[in-house]
Amino acid sequence: MADVTIQGLTRRFGAADVLRGIDLDIAAGSFTVIVGPSGCGKSTLLRLLAGLDRPTSGVLQIGGRDVTGLEPAERGIAMVFQNYSLYPHMTVRQNMAFPLRSRRMGKADIAAAIDRAAGILRIGELLDRKPGQLSGGQRQRVAIGRAIVRDPSVFLFDEPLSNLDAALRGQMRMELAELHRTLGTTMIYVTHDQVEAMTMAERIVVLNGGRVEQVGAPMELYRRPATRFVAGFIGQPPMNLLPARVKTADAGRVTAEIAPGLRITAHADGRRLAPGDAVDIGIRPDDLGPVAGADGIPARLTLLERLGPQTVIHARTETGIALSAVVGGDDDLTLGDSLHLSAPPDRVHVFDQDGRTLPAAARRAA
């Protein structure tokens, strides 16, 4: 295993800046997921790490060694692609042996490496089949096996599950997490699917427009997003983001109006805000729920998504504000119901005009 250090990395294609000064440290043996919308630069970053493309500027280090100008074979990495990239005329065994034959390894060593990888991935019975005889999940396991036999210091995964159906993606997520625990090798995984990121990663890197928005553990990003973009991108259902105007603000509390007469209070440090400032109020759907009486935001149910143990409710206020909330699956709600929705003030996020999250309420001196 090896650590990875990225310093001032940029990549420009003509007049387009795809990566704009990436600084990132990835610990040896970690499972790091790089996530972001299409076009944010995540696959470009992975290709630069793999040596399949060269940066416009910046430095890449793997295991403390500068690899910026090295060829892919000299970097000690193995990459698993979205489309498997298996040779259709070769058997699984021959596909897995191919990168080792190019190193001129002995037959016995190649056989031992293949048997070890096949055992880890439970594909021993597939070794004499050709890719055309395999399912999508089996082909992906073979592609991973071909990477394992190289015994790399870093694995790179470029959206490897995007061609699989939903059920198989869920199964493969568990298998990849188990593989990481078994091998203990540094893994860097790129995806646009934030569910994959949340369920697999030890650390998530959120990219947006070629820049790093935030780096942290999955629940850190979920509960304490640094920006409005991270808040809206991480989480399913997505966070409710409501434009508002500040009414009052101090070191311990911000009260904002989302519509005439509709105010929301947050336990946030509002000392840099003033009455009238534009902000965005953010509330996770699982922090928003129906309350008795006239407290909260009045709304009418427009859609119910029943998911068994929970129900996602969608509602709309008289002024047209759309809201989502998560409630227990045994609710007795029906479409058209009127209800009031509320969230605890310590679970309400406030984003300033630059899209930055206001910190939690400042502690008062005793």
KOLRO-243534 format. One record per residue (C-alpha): residue number from 1; residue in one letter; z, x negated, y. Coordinates in Angstrom, 2 decimals, always signed. Last residue first. Layout:
! residues N
+-----+------+---------+---------+---------+
! seq ! type !      up !    east !   north !
+-----+------+---------+---------+---------+
! NUM !    A !       Z !       X !       Y !
...
+-----+------+---------+---------+---------+
***
This chain:
! residues 366
+-----+------+---------+---------+---------+
! seq ! type !      up !    east !   north !
+-----+------+---------+---------+---------+
! 366 !    A !  +31.46 !  +20.11 !  +30.79 !
! 365 !    A !  +28.18 !  +18.96 !  +32.31 !
! 364 !    R !  +25.30 !  +21.30 !  +31.64 !
! 363 !    R !  +22.78 !  +20.43 !  +29.02 !
! 362 !    A !  +19.21 !  +20.75 !  +30.23 !
! 361 !    A !  +17.36 !  +23.68 !  +28.70 !
! 360 !    A !  +14.70 !  +22.63 !  +26.22 !
! 359 !    P !  +11.80 !  +20.62 !  +27.55 !
! 358 !    L !   +8.86 !  +22.32 !  +29.29 !
! 357 !    T !   +5.76 !  +22.06 !  +27.15 !
! 356 !    R !   +2.68 !  +20.56 !  +28.77 !
! 355 !    G !   -0.45 !  +22.69 !  +29.38 !
! 354 !    D !   -1.11 !  +21.21 !  +32.82 !
! 353 !    Q !   -0.08 !  +24.48 !  +34.53 !
! 352 !    D !   +3.25 !  +24.41 !  +32.70 !
! 351 !    F !   +3.94 !  +25.62 !  +29.17 !
! 350 !    V !   +7.08 !  +27.63 !  +28.36 !
! 349 !    H !   +8.23 !  +28.20 !  +24.80 !
! 348 !    V !  +10.46 !  +31.08 !  +23.63 !
! 347 !    R !  +12.65 !  +30.41 !  +20.59 !
! 346 !    D !  +15.84 !  +29.73 !  +22.62 !
! 345 !    P !  +15.30 !  +33.02 !  +24.49 !
! 344 !    P !  +15.49 !  +35.02 !  +21.22 !
! 343 !    A !  +12.30 !  +37.11 !  +20.78 !
! 342 !    S !  +11.55 !  +40.78 !  +21.52 !
! 341 !    L !   +9.17 !  +43.55 !  +20.57 !
! 340 !    H !   +9.63 !  +47.25 !  +21.44 !
! 339 !    L !   +7.94 !  +49.93 !  +19.34 !
! 338 !    S !   +5.37 !  +52.69 !  +19.44 !
! 337 !    D !   +3.72 !  +53.54 !  +16.14 !
! 336 !    G !   -0.06 !  +53.94 !  +16.17 !
! 335 !    L !   -0.56 !  +52.45 !  +12.75 !
! 334 !    T !   +2.43 !  +52.86 !  +10.46 !
! 333 !    L !   +5.69 !  +50.94 !  +10.06 !
! 332 !    D !   +8.06 !  +51.49 !   +7.15 !
! 331 !    D !   +8.81 !  +47.81 !   +6.54 !
! 330 !    D !   +9.26 !  +46.50 !   +2.98 !
! 329 !    G !   +7.06 !  +43.46 !   +3.60 !
! 328 !    G !   +9.48 !  +42.00 !   +6.10 !
! 327 !    V !   +8.23 !  +41.38 !   +9.64 !
! 326 !    V !   +5.85 !  +38.93 !  +11.30 !
! 325 !    A !   +4.71 !  +39.52 !  +14.87 !
! 324 !    S !   +1.42 !  +39.45 !  +16.76 !
! 323 !    L !   +0.90 !  +40.49 !  +20.40 !
! 322 !    A !   -2.13 !  +41.52 !  +22.46 !
! 321 !    I !   -1.60 !  +42.25 !  +26.17 !
! 320 !    G !   -3.76 !  +45.20 !  +27.25 !
! 319 !    T !   -1.67 !  +46.57 !  +30.15 !
! 318 !    E !   -0.30 !  +49.38 !  +27.98 !
! 317 !    T !   +0.86 !  +46.77 !  +25.49 !
! 316 !    R !   -0.97 !  +45.91 !  +22.28 !
! 315 !    A !   +0.27 !  +45.41 !  +18.75 !
! 314 !    H !   -0.62 !  +43.41 !  +15.66 !
! 313 !    I !   +1.80 !  +43.37 !  +12.75 !
! 312 !    V !   +1.81 !  +40.72 !  +10.06 !
! 311 !    T !   +3.64 !  +42.05 !   +7.01 !
! 310 !    Q !   +5.80 !  +40.03 !   +4.65 !
! 309 !    P !   +6.70 !  +39.77 !   +0.98 !
! 308 !    G !   +3.39 !  +41.38 !   -0.05 !
! 307 !    L !   +0.80 !  +40.37 !   +2.53 !
! 306 !    R !   +0.36 !  +43.63 !   +4.43 !
! 305 !    E !   -1.74 !  +43.06 !   +7.52 !
! 304 !    L !   -1.01 !  +45.96 !   +9.89 !
! 303 !    L !   -3.23 !  +46.69 !  +12.90 !
! 302 !    T !   -3.02 !  +48.50 !  +16.26 !
! 301 !    L !   +0.72 !  +49.08 !  +16.66 !
! 300 !    R !   +1.74 !  +50.19 !  +20.16 !
! 299 !    A !   +3.72 !  +48.10 !  +22.63 !
! 298 !    P !   +6.87 !  +48.06 !  +24.74 !
! 297 !    I !   +8.17 !  +44.50 !  +25.36 !
! 296 !    G !  +11.87 !  +43.97 !  +24.76 !
! 295 !    D !  +14.88 !  +46.22 !  +25.27 !
! 294 !    A !  +14.34 !  +49.99 !  +25.26 !
! 293 !    G !  +16.33 !  +50.76 !  +22.15 !
! 292 !    A !  +16.09 !  +49.02 !  +18.82 !
! 291 !    V !  +14.24 !  +45.75 !  +18.41 !
! 290 !    P !  +10.94 !  +44.95 !  +16.69 !
! 289 !    G !  +10.14 !  +41.27 !  +16.06 !
! 288 !    L !   +9.00 !  +38.01 !  +17.55 !
! 287 !    D !  +10.20 !  +34.67 !  +16.15 !
! 286 !    D !   +7.89 !  +34.89 !  +13.11 !
! 285 !    P !   +4.97 !  +35.58 !  +15.47 !
! 284 !    R !   +5.71 !  +32.32 !  +17.35 !
! 283 !    I !   +6.23 !  +32.92 !  +21.06 !
! 282 !    G !   +4.54 !  +31.00 !  +23.87 !
! 281 !    I !   +4.76 !  +31.84 !  +27.59 !
! 280 !    D !   +2.05 !  +30.28 !  +29.72 !
! 279 !    V !   +2.80 !  +29.27 !  +33.28 !
! 278 !    A !   +1.52 !  +30.01 !  +36.79 !
! 277 !    D !   +4.01 !  +29.21 !  +39.55 !
! 276 !    G !   +5.13 !  +32.16 !  +41.67 !
! 275 !    P !   +8.78 !  +31.13 !  +41.83 !
! 274 !    A !   +9.06 !  +27.34 !  +41.52 !
! 273 !    L !   +8.92 !  +25.04 !  +38.50 !
! 272 !    R !  +10.07 !  +21.42 !  +38.16 !
! 271 !    R !  +13.65 !  +22.47 !  +37.45 !
! 270 !    G !  +12.57 !  +24.86 !  +34.70 !
! 269 !    D !  +14.45 !  +23.31 !  +31.80 !
! 268 !    A !  +13.96 !  +25.89 !  +29.07 !
! 267 !    H !  +16.05 !  +28.66 !  +27.51 !
! 266 !    A !  +13.32 !  +31.26 !  +27.91 !
! 265 !    T !  +13.40 !  +34.73 !  +29.49 !
! 264 !    I !  +10.55 !  +37.24 !  +29.34 !
! 263 !    R !   +9.73 !  +39.82 !  +31.99 !
! 262 !    L !   +7.56 !  +42.94 !  +31.87 !
! 261 !    G !   +7.86 !  +44.92 !  +35.15 !
! 260 !    P !   +4.34 !  +44.14 !  +36.30 !
! 259 !    A !   +2.83 !  +41.96 !  +33.56 !
! 258 !    I !   +3.75 !  +38.64 !  +31.92 !
! 257 !    E !   +6.64 !  +38.01 !  +34.32 !
! 256 !    A !   +8.60 !  +34.80 !  +33.87 !
! 255 !    T !  +12.27 !  +33.95 !  +33.63 !
! 254 !    V !  +13.12 !  +30.30 !  +33.07 !
! 253 !    R !  +16.61 !  +29.16 !  +32.14 !
! 252 !    G !  +18.90 !  +26.18 !  +31.95 !
! 251 !    A !  +17.94 !  +23.69 !  +34.64 !
! 250 !    D !  +16.59 !  +26.34 !  +36.98 !
! 249 !    A !  +13.78 !  +28.90 !  +37.18 !
! 248 !    T !  +13.23 !  +32.39 !  +38.56 !
! 247 !    K !  +10.21 !  +34.68 !  +38.76 !
! 246 !    V !   +7.59 !  +32.39 !  +37.25 !
! 245 !    R !   +4.19 !  +33.96 !  +36.70 !
! 244 !    A !   +2.69 !  +34.63 !  +33.27 !
! 243 !    P !   -0.20 !  +33.99 !  +30.90 !
! 242 !    L !   +0.80 !  +34.88 !  +27.32 !
! 241 !    L !   +0.26 !  +32.66 !  +24.29 !
! 240 !    N !   +1.29 !  +34.32 !  +21.00 !
! 239 !    M !   +1.37 !  +31.54 !  +18.43 !
! 238 !    P !   -1.19 !  +31.59 !  +15.65 !
! 237 !    P !   -0.66 !  +33.48 !  +12.39 !
! 236 !    Q !   -0.66 !  +30.85 !  +10.97 !
! 235 !    G !   +0.74 !  +27.84 !  +12.81 !
! 234 !    I !   -0.63 !  +24.73 !  +14.50 !
! 233 !    F !   -3.60 !  +25.24 !  +16.84 !
! 232 !    G !   -1.99 !  +27.37 !  +19.54 !
! 231 !    A !   +1.17 !  +25.31 !  +19.93 !
! 230 !    V !   -0.81 !  +22.06 !  +19.66 !
! 229 !    F !   -3.10 !  +23.19 !  +22.49 !
! 228 !    R !   -0.20 !  +24.42 !  +24.66 !
! 227 !    T !   +1.30 !  +20.95 !  +24.49 !
! 226 !    A !   +4.25 !  +19.07 !  +23.00 !
! 225 !    P !   +4.80 !  +21.53 !  +20.16 !
! 224 !    R !   +8.50 !  +21.73 !  +19.20 !
! 223 !    R !   +8.93 !  +24.21 !  +16.33 !
! 222 !    Y !   +5.56 !  +23.83 !  +14.61 !
! 221 !    L !   +4.95 !  +20.21 !  +15.57 !
! 220 !    E !   +8.44 !  +19.26 !  +14.40 !
! 219 !    M !   +7.91 !  +21.39 !  +11.29 !
! 218 !    P !   +4.87 !  +19.34 !  +10.26 !
! 217 !    A !   +6.38 !  +15.91 !  +11.04 !
! 216 !    G !   +5.03 !  +14.27 !  +14.16 !
! 215 !    V !   +2.10 !  +13.07 !  +16.24 !
! 214 !    Q !   +0.85 !  +14.92 !  +19.32 !
! 213 !    E !   -2.26 !  +15.42 !  +21.44 !
! 212 !    V !   -4.15 !  +12.29 !  +20.33 !
! 211 !    R !   -7.43 !  +12.09 !  +22.20 !
! 210 !    G !  -11.10 !  +12.57 !  +21.25 !
! 209 !    G !  -11.30 !  +16.11 !  +22.61 !
! 208 !    N !   -8.25 !  +17.25 !  +20.68 !
! 207 !    L !   -6.62 !  +15.37 !  +17.83 !
! 206 !    V !   -3.36 !  +16.39 !  +16.14 !
! 205 !    V !   -1.84 !  +13.67 !  +13.96 !
! 204 !    I !   +0.41 !  +15.14 !  +11.27 !
! 203 !    R !   +3.14 !  +13.26 !   +9.43 !
! 202 !    E !   +4.53 !  +13.80 !   +5.94 !
! 201 !    A !   +1.47 !  +15.92 !   +5.32 !
! 200 !    M !   +0.61 !  +18.27 !   +2.49 !
! 199 !    T !   +1.59 !  +21.86 !   +3.37 !
! 198 !    M !   +1.28 !  +21.71 !   +7.16 !
! 197 !    A !   -2.00 !  +19.76 !   +7.17 !
! 196 !    E !   -3.63 !  +21.93 !   +4.53 !
! 195 !    V !   -2.60 !  +25.03 !   +6.51 !
! 194 !    Q !   -3.98 !  +23.37 !   +9.67 !
! 193 !    D !   -7.47 !  +23.34 !   +8.17 !
! 192 !    H !   -9.78 !  +21.08 !  +10.20 !
! 191 !    T !   -9.11 !  +18.26 !   +7.75 !
! 190 !    V !   -8.78 !  +14.48 !   +7.58 !
! 189 !    Y !   -6.44 !  +12.76 !   +5.13 !
! 188 !    I !   -4.98 !   +9.28 !   +5.44 !
! 187 !    M !   -3.12 !   +8.13 !   +2.33 !
! 186 !    T !   -0.96 !   +5.02 !   +1.99 !
! 185 !    T !   -0.22 !   +4.44 !   -1.70 !
! 184 !    G !   +2.94 !   +5.67 !   -3.42 !
! 183 !    L !   +0.92 !   +6.22 !   -6.60 !
! 182 !    T !   +2.87 !   +9.04 !   -8.25 !
! 181 !    R !   +4.18 !  +10.70 !   -5.08 !
! 180 !    H !   +0.70 !  +10.56 !   -3.56 !
! 179 !    L !   -0.81 !  +12.07 !   -6.71 !
! 178 !    E !   +1.73 !  +14.91 !   -6.58 !
! 177 !    A !   +0.65 !  +15.72 !   -3.01 !
! 176 !    L !   -2.98 !  +15.57 !   -4.14 !
! 175 !    E !   -2.26 !  +17.88 !   -7.07 !
! 174 !    M !   -0.46 !  +20.42 !   -4.89 !
! 173 !    R !   -3.35 !  +20.54 !   -2.44 !
! 172 !    M !   -5.75 !  +20.77 !   -5.39 !
! 171 !    Q !   -4.13 !  +24.00 !   -6.58 !
! 170 !    G !   -4.28 !  +25.60 !   -3.14 !
! 169 !    R !   -7.90 !  +24.55 !   -2.71 !
! 168 !    L !   -8.68 !  +26.03 !   -6.13 !
! 167 !    A !   -7.39 !  +29.43 !   -5.08 !
! 166 !    A !   -9.28 !  +29.37 !   -1.76 !
! 165 !    D !  -12.65 !  +28.31 !   -3.17 !
! 164 !    L !  -13.67 !  +24.65 !   -3.05 !
! 163 !    N !  -16.22 !  +23.02 !   -0.72 !
! 162 !    S !  -13.63 !  +22.25 !   +1.98 !
! 161 !    L !  -11.33 !  +20.41 !   -0.42 !
! 160 !    P !  -12.26 !  +16.77 !   +0.32 !
! 159 !    E !  -12.15 !  +17.08 !   +4.13 !
! 158 !    D !  -12.64 !  +13.29 !   +4.50 !
! 157 !    F !   -9.95 !  +11.56 !   +2.43 !
! 156 !    L !   -9.13 !   +7.87 !   +3.04 !
! 155 !    F !   -6.93 !   +6.01 !   +0.55 !
! 154 !    V !   -5.27 !   +2.77 !   +1.68 !
! 153 !    S !   -4.18 !   -0.35 !   -0.24 !
! 152 !    P !   -6.89 !   +0.30 !   -2.80 !
! 151 !    D !   -6.50 !   +0.17 !   -6.59 !
! 150 !    R !  -10.27 !   +0.45 !   -7.14 !
! 149 !    V !   -9.61 !   +2.69 !  -10.14 !
! 148 !    I !   -8.01 !   +5.26 !   -7.81 !
! 147 !    A !  -11.18 !   +5.84 !   -5.75 !
! 146 !    R !  -13.31 !   +6.69 !   -8.79 !
! 145 !    G !  -10.47 !   +8.94 !   -9.92 !
! 144 !    I !  -10.60 !  +10.80 !   -6.61 !
! 143 !    A !  -14.31 !  +11.45 !   -7.10 !
! 142 !    V !  -13.59 !  +12.52 !  -10.68 !
! 141 !    R !  -10.90 !  +14.92 !   -9.48 !
! 140 !    Q !  -13.37 !  +16.37 !   -6.96 !
! 139 !    R !  -15.95 !  +16.90 !   -9.71 !
! 138 !    Q !  -13.32 !  +18.74 !  -11.78 !
! 137 !    G !  -12.47 !  +21.03 !   -8.86 !
! 136 !    G !  -16.13 !  +21.84 !   -8.27 !
! 135 !    S !  -16.71 !  +22.60 !  -11.93 !
! 134 !    L !  -18.26 !  +20.03 !  -14.24 !
! 133 !    Q !  -21.39 !  +19.93 !  -16.42 !
! 132 !    G !  -23.63 !  +18.81 !  -13.55 !
! 131 !    P !  -21.29 !  +15.86 !  -12.98 !
! 130 !    K !  -22.06 !  +14.39 !  -16.44 !
! 129 !    R !  -19.67 !  +14.60 !  -19.36 !
! 128 !    D !  -18.32 !  +11.66 !  -21.39 !
! 127 !    L !  -15.12 !  +11.20 !  -19.36 !
! 126 !    L !  -14.26 !  +14.90 !  -19.18 !
! 125 !    E !  -11.58 !  +15.02 !  -21.89 !
! 124 !    G !   -9.57 !  +12.33 !  -20.10 !
! 123 !    I !   -9.47 !  +14.35 !  -16.88 !
! 122 !    R !   -5.70 !  +14.72 !  -16.48 !
! 121 !    L !   -5.65 !  +13.12 !  -13.01 !
! 120 !    I !   -3.01 !  +10.49 !  -13.81 !
! 119 !    G !   -4.38 !  +10.02 !  -17.34 !
! 118 !    A !   -7.95 !   +9.66 !  -16.11 !
! 117 !    A !   -6.81 !   +7.05 !  -13.58 !
! 116 !    R !   -5.04 !   +5.00 !  -16.26 !
! 115 !    D !   -7.93 !   +5.35 !  -18.75 !
! 114 !    I !  -10.42 !   +4.25 !  -16.09 !
! 113 !    A !   -8.37 !   +1.18 !  -15.14 !
! 112 !    A !   -7.91 !   +0.19 !  -18.80 !
! 111 !    A !  -11.64 !   +0.58 !  -19.51 !
! 110 !    I !  -12.53 !   -1.56 !  -16.49 !
! 109 !    D !  -10.05 !   -4.25 !  -17.53 !
! 108 !    A !  -11.47 !   -4.32 !  -21.06 !
! 107 !    K !  -15.05 !   -4.47 !  -19.80 !
! 106 !    G !  -14.36 !   -7.42 !  -17.52 !
! 105 !    M !  -14.56 !   -6.98 !  -13.75 !
! 104 !    R !  -17.75 !   -8.10 !  -12.03 !
! 103 !    R !  -16.75 !   -6.54 !   -8.69 !
! 102 !    S !  -19.89 !   -4.38 !   -8.82 !
! 101 !    R !  -18.77 !   -3.34 !  -12.29 !
! 100 !    L !  -15.56 !   -2.00 !  -10.75 !
!  99 !    P !  -17.30 !   +0.28 !   -8.24 !
!  98 !    F !  -19.45 !   +1.76 !  -11.07 !
!  97 !    A !  -16.72 !   +2.30 !  -13.66 !
!  96 !    M !  -15.66 !   +5.70 !  -12.31 !
!  95 !    N !  -19.23 !   +6.96 !  -12.28 !
!  94 !    Q !  -19.86 !   +5.51 !  -15.75 !
!  93 !    R !  -16.82 !   +7.28 !  -17.19 !
!  92 !    V !  -17.80 !  +10.55 !  -15.53 !
!  91 !    T !  -21.25 !  +10.22 !  -17.07 !
!  90 !    M !  -24.16 !   +8.96 !  -14.99 !
!  89 !    H !  -27.40 !  +10.76 !  -14.07 !
!  88 !    P !  -25.73 !  +12.87 !  -11.36 !
!  87 !    Y !  -24.25 !   +9.89 !   -9.46 !
!  86 !    L !  -21.18 !  +11.30 !   -7.71 !
!  85 !    S !  -20.93 !  +11.62 !   -3.93 !
!  84 !    Y !  -18.02 !  +14.16 !   -4.04 !
!  83 !    N !  -19.49 !  +16.25 !   -1.13 !
!  82 !    Q !  -16.38 !  +16.14 !   +1.07 !
!  81 !    F !  -15.89 !  +12.41 !   +0.60 !
!  80 !    V !  -13.16 !  +10.32 !   -0.99 !
!  79 !    M !  -12.77 !   +6.86 !   +0.53 !
!  78 !    A !  -11.24 !   +3.72 !   -0.92 !
!  77 !    I !   -9.73 !   +0.93 !   +1.19 !
!  76 !    G !   -9.10 !   -2.79 !   +0.73 !
!  75 !    R !  -11.00 !   -3.70 !   +3.88 !
!  74 !    E !  -13.59 !   -6.19 !   +2.56 !
!  73 !    A !  -15.76 !   -3.64 !   +0.77 !
!  72 !    P !  -16.12 !   -1.62 !   +4.00 !
!  71 !    E !  -17.50 !   -4.62 !   +5.96 !
!  70 !    L !  -15.18 !   -6.35 !   +8.41 !
!  69 !    G !  -15.48 !   -6.30 !  +12.20 !
!  68 !    T !  -12.39 !   -4.26 !  +13.06 !
!  67 !    V !  -10.46 !   -5.43 !   +9.99 !
!  66 !    D !   -7.66 !   -7.28 !  +11.79 !
!  65 !    R !   -5.02 !   -7.88 !   +9.12 !
!  64 !    G !   -1.46 !   -6.57 !   +9.52 !
!  63 !    G !   -1.75 !   -4.44 !   +6.39 !
!  62 !    I !   -4.78 !   -2.71 !   +7.84 !
!  61 !    Q !   -5.56 !   -3.41 !  +11.50 !
!  60 !    L !   -8.15 !   -1.72 !  +13.69 !
!  59 !    V !   -8.73 !   -2.91 !  +17.27 !
!  58 !    G !  -10.41 !   -1.29 !  +20.27 !
!  57 !    S !  -13.87 !   -0.92 !  +21.76 !
!  56 !    T !  -17.19 !   +0.80 !  +21.01 !
!  55 !    P !  -15.96 !   +1.17 !  +17.45 !
!  54 !    R !  -18.15 !   +0.40 !  +14.42 !
!  53 !    D !  -19.23 !   +2.90 !  +11.77 !
!  52 !    L !  -18.94 !   +2.99 !   +7.97 !
!  51 !    G !  -16.05 !   +0.51 !   +8.21 !
!  50 !    A !  -13.61 !   +2.90 !   +6.49 !
!  49 !    L !  -11.29 !   +3.03 !   +9.50 !
!  48 !    L !  -14.27 !   +3.73 !  +11.76 !
!  47 !    R !  -15.45 !   +6.45 !   +9.41 !
!  46 !    L !  -11.98 !   +8.04 !   +9.53 !
!  45 !    L !  -11.98 !   +8.07 !  +13.33 !
!  44 !    T !  -15.45 !   +9.64 !  +13.38 !
!  43 !    S !  -14.18 !  +12.31 !  +10.98 !
!  42 !    K !  -11.32 !  +13.15 !  +13.38 !
!  41 !    G !  -13.38 !  +13.10 !  +16.59 !
!  40 !    C !  -12.54 !  +16.52 !  +18.09 !
!  39 !    G !  -15.95 !  +17.97 !  +17.20 !
!  38 !    S !  -14.65 !  +20.68 !  +14.90 !
!  37 !    P !  -11.01 !  +21.50 !  +15.66 !
!  36 !    G !   -8.12 !  +19.17 !  +14.87 !
!  35 !    V !   -6.19 !  +17.57 !  +12.05 !
!  34 !    I !   -5.42 !  +14.04 !  +10.94 !
!  33 !    V !   -3.06 !  +14.15 !   +7.94 !
!  32 !    T !   -0.78 !  +11.22 !   +7.17 !
!  31 !    F !   +0.72 !  +10.65 !   +3.72 !
!  30 !    S !   +2.88 !   +7.53 !   +4.03 !
!  29 !    G !   +3.01 !   +4.47 !   +1.78 !
!  28 !    A !   +2.74 !   +1.98 !   +4.64 !
!  27 !    A !   +3.41 !   +3.60 !   +7.99 !
!  26 !    I !   +0.58 !   +4.79 !  +10.23 !
!  25 !    D !   +0.66 !   +3.59 !  +13.85 !
!  24 !    L !   -1.74 !   +5.19 !  +16.33 !
!  23 !    D !   -3.33 !   +4.43 !  +19.68 !
!  22 !    I !   -6.67 !   +6.18 !  +20.26 !
!  21 !    G !   -8.48 !   +5.39 !  +23.52 !
!  20 !    R !  -11.06 !   +8.09 !  +24.05 !
!  19 !    L !  -12.88 !   +8.90 !  +20.81 !
!  18 !    V !  -16.10 !  +10.94 !  +20.99 !
!  17 !    D !  -17.13 !   +9.79 !  +24.47 !
!  16 !    A !  -20.65 !  +11.16 !  +24.96 !
!  15 !    A !  -23.05 !   +9.27 !  +27.25 !
!  14 !    G !  -24.84 !   +7.59 !  +24.36 !
!  13 !    F !  -22.52 !   +7.88 !  +21.37 !
!  12 !    R !  -19.18 !   +6.40 !  +22.44 !
!  11 !    R !  -16.33 !   +5.39 !  +20.20 !
!  10 !    T !  -12.96 !   +4.25 !  +21.51 !
!   9 !    L !   -9.90 !   +2.73 !  +19.83 !
!   8 !    G !   -7.20 !   +1.41 !  +22.14 !
!   7 !    Q !   -5.07 !   +0.15 !  +19.25 !
!   6 !    I !   -5.03 !   +1.51 !  +15.71 !
!   5 !    T !   -2.47 !   +0.15 !  +13.25 !
!   4 !    V !   -2.50 !   +0.94 !   +9.53 !
!   3 !    D !   +0.29 !   +0.08 !   +7.09 !
!   2 !    A !   -0.52 !   -1.09 !   +3.61 !
!   1 !    M !   +0.00 !   +0.00 !   +0.00 !
+-----+------+---------+---------+---------+
***
